[in-house]
Amino acid sequence: MSRIDDLPPLRDVIAAHDLRAKKSLGQNFLLDLNLTARIARVGGPLTGAHVLEVGPGPGGLTRGLLAEGAARVLAVEKDARCLPALEQIAAAYPGRLTIVSGDALVVDANAHLDAPWRVVANLPYNVGTELLVRWLTPATWPPPWDSLTLMFQKEVAERIVATPGSKTYGRLAVLAQWRCDARIALTLPPEAFSPPPKVNSAVVHLAALPAPRFPADPAVLQRVVAKGFNQRRKMLRAALKGLSSDIEESLRMAGLDPTSRAEQVPLEGWCALARVLAA
């Protein structure tokens, strides 16, 4: 079964509108509507929810969100070729789909959705990480969204949920896990997409916490973590040199060994160091 509504199958939509995926836009389209509905459900029941979707393309996931009961979906699409296909969906779900033609990096979702809204998206690979970092680092916390359900290349997904001591543990893991519960919900093979990417993909679900796990100044924490992992092979006393007049003393005050490396420092340790440096 591949139908969740009375609209045409996605292959027919793509053919009718000549929607060949553009590598320059990081496009890989999901064609299985049962799969898109499954992704829509990852964050829990959608009845009455307001949802932001970035890069809907021909609208497979958009249809899944609406079919699962989302009250309003804001679809932000940069590729003008996709707009007629999305307008077809809007007509089939009157008053529930708002289409914005533009760049998700500059669109204000709060102007269209009631908080707390959710983000559910098969993110374009070329802007996925940048969007995630922006959602994780708003000016105030808690943010206007309550969860993020996002498709990434599997290696990026593994970096988000990585634990200290692993090769994939880094800046993304610290930023995500400081303020969210993060898990990989689904893994998808290349053949689930058109065209098939060269790597596996994964859906990550991040649920916003009411407050960060440990106190820290966000700007200081981001700066310290970025500097630490930028030279992850070096000892902390070398990688973080210049952050204070005596970085070894600052590290000891935070309970950290100056000869440790960034990938060995747990989230609590990074937050402790941020507090020492802020003080």
C-alpha positions in Angstrom: 0.0 0.0 0.0 1.4 3.4 -0.9 -1.6 5.7 -0.7 -2.5 7.8 2.3 -4.8 10.2 0.5 -6.5 10.7 -2.8 -3.6 12.6 -4.4 -1.5 11.0 -7.1 1.5 8.7 -6.3 4.7 10.7 -5.8 6.4 9.2 -8.9 3.5 10.6 -11.0 3.8 14.0 -9.2 7.5 14.1 -9.9 7.0 13.2 -13.5 4.1 15.6 -14.1 6.1 18.6 -12.8 9.6 17.4 -14.1 11.0 17.5 -10.6 14.4 16.0 -11.1 16.3 16.3 -7.8 19.0 19.0 -7.9 22.4 18.2 -6.3 23.0 21.9 -5.8 20.0 22.0 -3.4 20.9 18.8 -1.6 17.7 17.2 -2.8 16.9 13.5 -2.4 13.1 12.7 -2.5 11.3 10.1 -0.4 8.8 8.3 -2.6 7.2 5.8 -0.2 4.1 7.5 1.4 3.8 4.9 4.1 7.4 5.7 5.1 6.8 9.4 5.1 3.7 8.8 7.4 5.9 6.7 9.7 8.5 9.5 9.9 5.6 12.0 10.7 4.6 9.8 13.6 8.1 9.6 15.2 7.5 12.7 17.4 4.2 11.4 18.7 0.5 12.1 17.7 0.1 15.0 15.4 -3.6 15.8 16.0 -3.9 19.6 16.4 -0.1 20.2 16.1 1.6 23.0 14.3 4.6 21.8 12.2 7.5 23.4 10.3 8.7 21.4 7.4 11.9 22.5 5.5 12.6 21.4 2.0 9.3 19.5 1.3 10.1 19.0 -2.4 7.2 17.2 -4.1 5.5 16.9 -0.7 5.7 13.3 0.4 6.4 14.1 4.0 4.0 17.0 3.8 1.2 14.6 2.9 2.3 12.4 5.8 2.1 15.2 8.3 -1.4 16.3 7.1 -2.7 12.8 6.8 -1.6 12.1 10.4 -3.7 15.1 11.7 -1.4 18.2 11.8 -3.6 21.2 12.2 -1.2 23.5 10.3 1.9 22.8 8.3 4.3 25.5 7.3 6.3 24.2 4.3 9.4 26.3 3.4 10.6 25.5 -0.1 13.5 27.2 -1.9 13.0 25.4 -5.2 10.2 27.1 -7.2 9.7 24.1 -9.4 8.1 22.3 -6.4 5.5 24.9 -5.6 2.8 23.7 -8.0 2.9 20.2 -6.5 2.7 21.7 -3.0 -0.2 23.9 -4.0 -2.1 20.7 -5.1 -1.6 19.4 -1.6 -2.8 22.6 -0.1 -6.0 22.4 -2.2 -6.6 18.8 -0.9 -6.2 19.9 2.7 -7.9 23.3 2.8 -6.6 25.8 5.3 -4.0 23.5 6.8 -0.9 24.0 4.6 0.9 27.3 4.3 3.6 27.4 1.6 6.5 29.8 1.8 8.8 30.2 -1.1 12.2 31.1 0.4 15.2 30.2 2.4 14.6 28.4 5.7 17.6 30.2 7.2 15.7 33.5 7.1 12.0 32.5 7.4 10.4 33.3 10.8 8.2 30.3 11.6 6.7 32.2 14.6 4.9 34.4 12.1 2.9 31.5 10.8 2.7 28.9 13.6 1.5 28.8 17.2 4.1 27.9 19.8 5.1 25.4 20.8 5.4 24.0 17.2 7.4 21.1 16.0 9.9 20.7 13.2 9.7 17.6 11.0 11.8 17.6 7.9 13.9 15.6 5.4 16.5 18.4 5.6 18.5 19.3 2.5 21.9 17.9 3.1 23.7 21.1 2.3 22.1 23.2 5.1 20.9 20.5 7.6 23.7 21.0 10.2 23.5 24.8 10.1 19.7 24.7 10.6 20.1 22.2 13.5 22.7 24.4 15.3 20.4 27.5 14.9 17.4 25.6 16.4 19.6 24.4 19.3 21.0 27.9 20.0 18.1 30.4 20.2 18.4 33.6 22.2 16.2 32.2 25.0 15.4 28.7 26.3 13.0 27.0 26.2 12.6 27.6 22.4 9.4 28.1 20.4 9.6 24.5 19.2 9.1 21.5 21.5 10.7 18.8 19.2 12.8 18.3 16.1 12.3 15.2 13.9 15.0 15.5 11.3 16.5 13.4 8.5 20.3 13.5 8.1 23.0 11.4 6.6 23.5 8.6 9.1 27.0 9.8 10.0 25.6 13.2 11.0 22.9 11.5 13.0 25.5 9.5 14.9 27.4 12.6 15.7 24.2 14.1 17.4 23.7 11.2 19.7 27.4 10.3 20.3 28.8 9.7 23.8 32.1 10.8 25.3 35.0 8.6 24.2 33.7 7.8 20.8 35.2 9.1 17.5 31.8 10.7 16.6 31.5 12.7 19.8 31.9 16.4 19.2 30.4 19.8 19.1 27.0 18.6 17.8 26.6 16.0 20.5 27.3 18.6 23.2 25.0 21.2 21.9 22.2 18.8 21.2 22.4 16.8 24.5 22.8 19.9 26.7 19.3 21.0 26.0 17.5 17.9 24.5 16.9 14.3 24.7 18.2 12.9 21.4 17.8 9.5 19.8 18.0 7.9 16.4 14.4 6.8 15.5 14.9 5.3 12.1 17.6 4.3 9.7 16.9 4.4 5.9 18.8 2.8 3.1 19.8 4.8 -0.1 17.1 3.0 -2.2 14.4 4.7 -0.1 15.2 7.9 -2.0 15.2 9.3 -5.5 17.9 9.7 -6.6 19.6 7.3 -4.1 22.3 9.0 -2.0 25.7 7.3 -1.6 25.2 6.8 2.2 22.5 5.6 4.6 20.2 8.2 6.2 18.7 8.4 9.7 15.9 10.2 11.4 16.9 11.8 14.7 14.3 12.9 17.2 15.2 15.7 19.7 12.8 16.6 22.5 13.5 20.0 24.1 14.2 19.9 27.8 12.5 22.6 30.0 16.0 23.8 31.0 19.6 22.8 30.1 21.0 19.7 31.9 23.7 21.8 33.5 24.0 25.5 34.0 26.3 27.4 31.6 26.4 30.6 29.6 25.3 29.5 26.1 27.7 31.8 24.2 30.7 30.8 26.4 29.8 27.1 26.1 29.6 27.3 22.3 32.9 29.1 22.1 34.7 26.6 24.4 33.3 23.5 22.7 34.0 24.8 19.2 37.6 25.6 20.1 38.1 22.3 21.9 36.9 20.1 19.1 38.5 22.1 16.4 41.8 20.6 17.6 40.5 17.4 19.1 43.8 15.5 18.8 45.5 18.0 21.0 45.5 17.9 24.8 43.0 20.4 26.3 45.7 22.7 27.6 46.9 23.2 24.0 43.6 23.1 22.2 42.1 25.7 24.6 45.1 27.9 25.0 44.2 31.6 25.0 40.8 31.2 26.6 42.1 32.3 29.9 45.4 33.7 31.3 46.1 30.3 32.9 44.1 27.6 31.0 45.6 24.7 33.0 44.3 26.3 36.2 40.9 26.9 34.7 40.7 23.3 33.6 41.6 22.1 37.1 39.0 24.4 38.7 36.4 22.7 36.4 37.6 19.3 37.5 39.2 18.5 34.2 42.6 17.0 33.5 44.6 19.4 31.3 46.2 16.4 29.5 42.8 15.0 28.4 41.4 15.5 24.9 38.1 17.0 23.9 36.4 13.7 23.1 37.0 12.5 26.7 35.2 15.4 28.3 31.6 14.7 29.3 28.8 17.2 28.8 28.9 18.1 32.5 32.7 18.9 32.2 32.2 21.3 29.3 29.5 23.1 31.2 31.7 23.3 34.3 34.6 24.8 32.3 32.2 27.3 30.7 31.1 28.4 34.2 34.8 28.8 35.3 35.7 30.9 32.2 32.5 33.0 32.5 33.4 33.8 36.1 
